[in-house]
Amino acid sequence: MQKIVIIGGGLGGLTAGALLSKKGYPVVLLEQHNIVGGSATTFRRKGGFTLEVGLHEMDAVHDNQSTKEPFDMLGVYENIEFVRPDEFFRVTAEGFDFTMPDRREKALSALKERYPEDASGLDRYFNLIDNLASDIERVQHARWWELMLFPLLFSNLLKYQKLSVLDVLDELLENEELKLILNANIGYYHTAPDTFSILYHSFAQSHYYRYGGWYIKGGSQKLSDYLASIIRENNGTIHTGSEAVSIATEGKTATSVTWKKRGKDNLEKADIIISNISPAQTCALADLAYQETKKTASSLLSVYLGFSKNLKSVYGKQAYSRFFFPGVKTVDDYKALLEKDITERGFVFVDYSQIDAGLCSPDKSVASICTTDFIAPYLEMTEDEYKQKKQDITNAYLKVLEEHYPGISDLVEISEVGTPRSIQRYLRTPEGTAYGFAPSAEQFFRKPQVQSPLLNNVFFTGAWVIGGGFSPAVNSGNMCYKAIVKGR
Ligand SMILES: Cc1cc2nc3c(=O)[nH]c(=O)nc-3n(C[C@H](O)[C@H](O)[C@H](O)COP(=O)(O)OP(=O)(O)OC[C@H]3O[C@@H](n4cnc5c(N)ncnc54)[C@H](O)[C@@H]3O)c2cc1C
């Protein structure tokens, strides 16, 4: 069996590694951080808090074929518990408040009740995103002859491939408030609806409406650790605190990876290399000339909070994930907010006490605030300015929360801010993104690049293959596995 060396232990690298080691391939995984998981990690803080780095909700855990197939093969459902929040999300904006129910039919009828003038447009919107999501799923599993007939069998994908979410909503709907609501969670994927790919939007949103959003009980680290345990149980090796620093090549073949641990160089011979980092970073390791033409996705800022009390018992039943858009009534207002200072931006407040998240003792709670962000301003700050900025951000967001959860600031036991600079530090991603390439209308629809065009035996997995998010990263690991096993 060919020896596989994996660079990076994010969800993509771990999924590919677990599948391949289970199939009998010798796997060595190199992870520069001292834990595996990348964005799918948690960290502990005093007071008994486990803080979730990234996961708020992953889509369609049981029904998305691309997630189900690898999860079935790896026994994920028997070993990891998934929890489903009661609603999709709540939006609190300027002059209106709307809770998007869980499940498609309930969501659709709540929207129609609120916006009856757009009832038929809403029907068309929901049918369209479902159809596009099915086509995307279908194209991933298409046989060669189906791909030959692509223009006939997937005419909708061709029609919508370059359209933005707003292009489509403007065609279907009148109410500007409604357009904002349907995009409330866009910050998880992209910056603004006028450039966001309708295909990506449809795939993600349709799955959330139809099959729910899910949290991993105990935190996303459970899934990452479980995948790592499969690699180890199948005689694979995982080196943490081990950074890949170069790839040796002979012609178009990669032959080994040099990695550094505590300042010492080590060499790992490889028949196949899987890269869980960006194509540009991979090429740089192999000293190959490569100019990336695609734009990188935006980054995220998170404020991680541990509370001395259980928020649900203090404030009662609230939404698990609630978007606050101060001063925002329309998509245009939302876009304008992105230009403002980070302290004035809208955000999502994820209150893990609303579900059985298992992140702290039942008398306390954990929450996180998250918003779209960009790395540039943080790179120019001195350490003192950076520290101060983090404090200002926490204060500004807590002030907004105070209006809806009076006294919440007094319950904060611990708080910590993770900026795009922190993501870059912990994940080493370009521009501190967690989402790979920007899923914009102009560049999202493309053939996923699973195998490197420059090196025959280098494969890719992770957010750079299809797009960001838990499901696409897991799916990309499965695609990478299949490409390697098929070519064996
Ligand atoms: C704050 C936040 C919130 C999020 N919320 C959600 C959500 O609610 N739902 C959802 O579906 N998705 C969410 N995501 C996105 C999702 O977590 C990611 O898109 C996905 O986990 C990326 O997986 P990946 O396989 O690309 O690996 P990554 O997570 O990017 O991991 C790559 C790994 O490679 C390692 N590495 C880098 N360079 C080297 C090197 N030279 N040598 C060795 N190792 C290296 C890094 O340390 C890292 O562990 C969120 C992300 C963040 C940050």
The ligand as an SDF file (V2000), in Angstrom:
LIG
                    3D

 53 58  0  0  0  0  0  0  0  0999 V2000
  -15.1660   31.1930   14.2230 C   0  0  0  0  0  0  0  0  0  0  0  0
  -15.5790   30.1410   13.2320 C   0  0  0  0  0  0  0  0  0  0  0  0
  -16.9160   29.7640   13.1430 C   0  0  0  0  0  0  0  0  0  0  0  0
  -17.3190   28.7610   12.2600 C   0  0  0  0  0  0  0  0  0  0  0  0
  -18.6140   28.3320   12.2780 N   0  0  0  0  0  0  0  0  0  0  0  0
  -18.9900   27.3010   11.4930 C   0  0  0  0  0  0  0  0  0  0  0  0
  -20.3040   26.7600   11.6050 C   0  0  0  0  0  0  0  0  0  0  0  0
  -21.1020   27.1500   12.4540 O   0  0  0  0  0  0  0  0  0  0  0  0
  -20.6520   25.7580   10.7430 N   0  0  0  0  0  0  0  0  0  0  0  0
  -19.7950   25.2590    9.8080 C   0  0  0  0  0  0  0  0  0  0  0  0
  -20.1640   24.3400    9.0700 O   0  0  0  0  0  0  0  0  0  0  0  0
  -18.5330   25.7680    9.6880 N   0  0  0  0  0  0  0  0  0  0  0  0
  -18.1130   26.7550   10.5160 C   0  0  0  0  0  0  0  0  0  0  0  0
  -16.8320   27.2520   10.4260 N   0  0  0  0  0  0  0  0  0  0  0  0
  -15.9720   26.8440    9.2820 C   0  0  0  0  0  0  0  0  0  0  0  0
  -15.3810   25.4630    9.4110 C   0  0  0  0  0  0  0  0  0  0  0  0
  -14.9970   25.2440   10.7260 O   0  0  0  0  0  0  0  0  0  0  0  0
  -14.1600   25.3210    8.4760 C   0  0  0  0  0  0  0  0  0  0  0  0
  -14.4860   25.7580    7.1640 O   0  0  0  0  0  0  0  0  0  0  0  0
  -13.6520   23.8990    8.3740 C   0  0  0  0  0  0  0  0  0  0  0  0
  -13.5320   23.3080    9.6510 O   0  0  0  0  0  0  0  0  0  0  0  0
  -12.2880   23.9130    7.6640 C   0  0  0  0  0  0  0  0  0  0  0  0
  -11.7430   22.6180    7.6320 O   0  0  0  0  0  0  0  0  0  0  0  0
  -10.4130   22.3130    6.8370 P   0  0  0  0  0  0  0  0  0  0  0  0
  -10.3790   20.8680    6.5290 O   0  0  0  0  0  0  0  0  0  0  0  0
  -10.2530   23.2400    5.6870 O   0  0  0  0  0  0  0  0  0  0  0  0
   -9.2220   22.5370    7.8620 O   0  0  0  0  0  0  0  0  0  0  0  0
   -8.7300   23.7520    8.7660 P   0  0  0  0  0  0  0  0  0  0  0  0
   -9.6670   23.9240    9.8930 O   0  0  0  0  0  0  0  0  0  0  0  0
   -8.3800   24.9430    7.9320 O   0  0  0  0  0  0  0  0  0  0  0  0
   -7.4120   23.1290    9.3440 O   0  0  0  0  0  0  0  0  0  0  0  0
   -6.1870   23.0660    8.6280 C   0  0  0  0  0  0  0  0  0  0  0  0
   -5.1360   22.5260    9.5640 C   0  0  0  0  0  0  0  0  0  0  0  0
   -3.8630   22.5310    8.9210 O   0  0  0  0  0  0  0  0  0  0  0  0
   -2.8790   22.8760    9.9030 C   0  0  0  0  0  0  0  0  0  0  0  0
   -1.6870   23.3790    9.1800 N   0  0  0  0  0  0  0  0  0  0  0  0
   -1.5690   24.5280    8.4790 C   0  0  0  0  0  0  0  0  0  0  0  0
   -0.3310   24.6240    7.9490 N   0  0  0  0  0  0  0  0  0  0  0  0
    0.3550   23.5030    8.3280 C   0  0  0  0  0  0  0  0  0  0  0  0
    1.6720   23.0220    8.0950 C   0  0  0  0  0  0  0  0  0  0  0  0
    2.5580   23.6880    7.3260 N   0  0  0  0  0  0  0  0  0  0  0  0
    2.0400   21.8440    8.6620 N   0  0  0  0  0  0  0  0  0  0  0  0
    1.1620   21.1310    9.4380 C   0  0  0  0  0  0  0  0  0  0  0  0
   -0.0960   21.5510    9.6940 N   0  0  0  0  0  0  0  0  0  0  0  0
   -0.4990   22.7140    9.1260 C   0  0  0  0  0  0  0  0  0  0  0  0
   -3.5660   23.9110   10.7570 C   0  0  0  0  0  0  0  0  0  0  0  0
   -2.9430   24.0270   12.0120 O   0  0  0  0  0  0  0  0  0  0  0  0
   -4.9780   23.3400   10.8480 C   0  0  0  0  0  0  0  0  0  0  0  0
   -5.1370   22.4810   11.9550 O   0  0  0  0  0  0  0  0  0  0  0  0
  -16.3750   28.1930   11.3550 C   0  0  0  0  0  0  0  0  0  0  0  0
  -15.0320   28.5710   11.4370 C   0  0  0  0  0  0  0  0  0  0  0  0
  -14.6210   29.5160   12.3720 C   0  0  0  0  0  0  0  0  0  0  0  0
  -13.1600   29.8740   12.4840 C   0  0  0  0  0  0  0  0  0  0  0  0
  1  2  1  0
  2  3  1  0
  2 52  2  0
  3  4  2  0
  4  5  1  0
  4 50  1  0
  5  6  2  0
  6  7  1  0
  6 13  1  0
  7  8  2  0
  7  9  1  0
  9 10  1  0
 10 11  2  0
 10 12  1  0
 12 13  2  0
 13 14  1  0
 14 15  1  0
 14 50  1  0
 15 16  1  0
 16 17  1  0
 16 18  1  0
 18 19  1  0
 18 20  1  0
 20 21  1  0
 20 22  1  0
 22 23  1  0
 23 24  1  0
 24 25  2  0
 24 26  1  0
 24 27  1  0
 27 28  1  0
 28 29  2  0
 28 30  1  0
 28 31  1  0
 31 32  1  0
 32 33  1  0
 33 34  1  0
 33 48  1  0
 34 35  1  0
 35 36  1  0
 35 46  1  0
 36 37  1  0
 36 45  1  0
 37 38  2  0
 38 39  1  0
 39 40  1  0
 39 45  2  0
 40 41  1  0
 40 42  2  0
 42 43  1  0
 43 44  2  0
 44 45  1  0
 46 47  1  0
 46 48  1  0
 48 49  1  0
 50 51  2  0
 51 52  1  0
 52 53  1  0
M  END
$$$$
